[in-house]
Amino acid sequence: MRLKMSAWMGSLLNRLGAPGFVRQGRYTGHVMDVSVEVRHSALYTVVSVNGVDVYFHRVTGIIDGVGVSQASDCMPSDTFGSRRFDGQHGTLELGARIQSESGHASL
């Protein structure tokens, strides 16, 4: 009965567009080498998975941005450019990897 009531309440909140709540905490999985951390700030709830930080607006639950923490193994040369807006054709095109003189990608 309790599970049905929770499911009904969750469905209602989803229809109303209410954000979900996530508790602060940390999980480390040793079998697949996964690290997940949830932390809160005044404006955002930050979910970090293996060094990739996803920022959710604290009130609306909408994704506000993504970042990479220094602790991750991501190197600038492994990073592709972001999607660029082509104003003439009104389309998005995927930015290519931009190489600097040192051979590292720059954005």
Buried (B, 14 or more C-beta within 10 A) or exposed (E): EEEEEEEEEEEEEEEEEEBEEEEEEEEEEEEEEEBEBBBEEEEBBBBBBBBEBBBBBBEEBEEBEEEBEEEBEBEEEEBEEEEEEEEEEEEEEEEEEEEEEEEEBEE
